[in-house]
Amino acid sequence: NPDGIVTVADDLRRLVEQSPTEFGGQSISVTASFGVSVSLVNTEEAVQESIGKADAALYAAKAMGRNRVVGWDQAFSEGDDAVREHLKTAKVASTPTFRIA
């Protein structure tokens, strides 16, 4: 459920935002951005594609203002021209460490 995973990611984002970190006796505010892609994956290629979409959505979240959750479809429809161009050419940042059985 795409809406469900976005809600979970946004809850986590809010938790991070509301939980300052202590370092050197000082309180440091921290925020997080998440890119979300929901796919049914049954091949390693599909896993790679889903990771690539999530990575591109994360790029869009940062480009659209940070401290937010952006889904793949939202990133493509709401991002500016530079974001959309990046999404068209997005590659997976790293390969997964698991295999589909």
TORRO-747727 format. One record per residue (C-alpha): residue in one letter; x, y, z. Coordinates in pm, 1 decimal, decimal comma, padded with zeros to 6 digits. Example, Ala and Ser with C-alpha at 12.3 -4.5 7.8 and 13.67 -1.06 7.14 Angstrom:
[atom a [01230,0 -00450,0 00780,0]]
[atom s [01367,0 -00106,0 00714,0]]
This chain:
[atom n [00000,0 00000,0 00000,0]]
[atom p [00179,3 00315,3 -00119,5]]
[atom d [-00011,1 00545,3 00117,4]]
[atom g [00071,2 00320,5 00412,0]]
[atom i [00446,4 00325,7 00352,3]]
[atom v [00442,8 00702,4 00302,2]]
[atom t [00261,1 00736,5 00636,3]]
[atom v [00517,6 00514,1 00811,2]]
[atom a [00806,5 00710,6 00659,4]]
[atom d [00644,3 01041,4 00756,1]]
[atom d [00590,7 00919,7 01113,7]]
[atom l [00960,5 00830,9 01129,3]]
[atom r [01053,3 01169,3 00978,8]]
[atom r [00848,4 01349,6 01245,6]]
[atom l [01003,5 01138,3 01522,2]]
[atom v [01354,7 01231,7 01405,0]]
[atom e [01256,5 01599,2 01379,3]]
[atom q [01109,9 01601,4 01733,5]]
[atom s [01410,2 01425,6 01890,6]]
[atom p [01709,5 01659,4 01914,8]]
[atom t [02048,7 01495,0 01955,2]]
[atom e [02291,9 01588,6 02231,0]]
[atom f [02654,7 01637,7 02129,7]]
[atom g [02925,5 01812,5 02326,5]]
[atom g [02669,1 01940,8 02574,9]]
[atom q [02464,6 02105,8 02300,0]]
[atom s [02129,2 02012,3 02154,8]]
[atom i [02138,5 01964,0 01777,3]]
[atom s [01823,4 01958,3 01567,9]]
[atom v [01811,4 01682,1 01308,8]]
[atom t [01575,0 01631,5 01016,4]]
[atom a [01541,3 01355,0 00760,7]]
[atom s [01412,1 01314,5 00408,6]]
[atom f [01285,5 00986,9 00263,6]]
[atom g [01229,3 00865,0 -00089,0]]
[atom v [00965,7 00594,6 -00123,9]]
[atom s [00892,7 00346,2 -00399,6]]
[atom v [00639,7 00066,3 -00365,2]]
[atom s [00669,0 -00224,9 -00605,7]]
[atom l [00595,8 -00592,3 -00626,0]]
[atom v [00939,4 -00738,1 -00682,1]]
[atom n [01004,5 -01092,1 -00793,3]]
[atom t [01334,0 -01055,5 -00976,2]]
[atom e [01665,7 -00897,4 -00893,3]]
[atom e [01608,7 -00654,5 -01181,2]]
[atom a [01279,7 -00542,4 -01023,3]]
[atom v [01456,9 -00493,1 -00689,5]]
[atom q [01718,7 -00277,9 -00861,7]]
[atom e [01449,8 -00071,9 -01033,4]]
[atom s [01259,1 -00017,0 -00708,1]]
[atom i [01576,5 00089,9 -00524,8]]
[atom g [01657,2 00327,6 -00810,3]]
[atom k [01311,1 00483,3 -00788,6]]
[atom a [01339,7 00526,6 -00411,1]]
[atom d [01684,0 00683,4 -00455,9]]
[atom a [01548,3 00923,2 -00718,0]]
[atom a [01253,7 01010,4 -00491,7]]
[atom l [01501,2 01087,9 -00211,2]]
[atom y [01688,8 01319,7 -00448,1]]
[atom a [01357,0 01490,0 -00526,2]]
[atom a [01274,9 01523,7 -00153,7]]
[atom k [01602,0 01703,7 -00095,5]]
[atom a [01556,9 01922,3 -00403,9]]
[atom m [01200,4 02010,7 -00301,5]]
[atom g [01304,3 02145,0 00037,8]]
[atom r [01430,4 01859,7 00257,9]]
[atom n [01266,2 01723,9 00574,7]]
[atom r [00992,8 01552,9 00377,3]]
[atom v [00875,3 01222,3 00237,7]]
[atom v [00837,3 01196,6 -00138,7]]
[atom g [00702,3 00899,3 -00329,5]]
[atom w [00826,1 00811,8 -00677,2]]
[atom d [00505,1 00921,9 -00850,5]]
[atom q [00488,5 01247,2 -00652,9]]
[atom a [00852,7 01324,3 -00729,1]]
[atom f [00795,0 01290,3 -01100,0]]
[atom s [00475,2 01497,3 -01106,5]]
[atom e [00569,0 01773,7 -00858,3]]
[atom g [00943,6 01813,6 -00905,0]]
[atom d [01092,7 02097,2 -01105,4]]
[atom d [01258,4 02042,8 -01443,8]]
[atom a [01597,8 01958,4 -01289,9]]
[atom v [01436,8 01700,3 -01061,5]]
[atom r [01243,8 01540,4 -01348,9]]
[atom e [01560,4 01526,7 -01560,5]]
[atom h [01747,3 01354,4 -01276,0]]
[atom l [01462,3 01107,2 -01233,1]]
[atom k [01476,9 01012,1 -01601,0]]
[atom t [01844,0 00918,6 -01573,3]]
[atom a [01853,2 00792,4 -01211,5]]
[atom k [02070,9 00493,9 -01144,2]]
[atom v [02077,4 00276,5 -00833,7]]
[atom a [02329,1 00410,6 -00581,8]]
[atom s [02428,2 00065,6 -00458,4]]
[atom t [02339,4 -00292,0 -00525,7]]
[atom p [02132,8 -00487,3 -00275,8]]
[atom t [02306,6 -00737,5 -00051,1]]
[atom f [02036,6 -01000,4 -00092,9]]
[atom r [01904,9 -01222,2 -00367,1]]
[atom i [01548,3 -01311,6 -00459,6]]
[atom a [01499,1 -01684,5 -00411,6]]
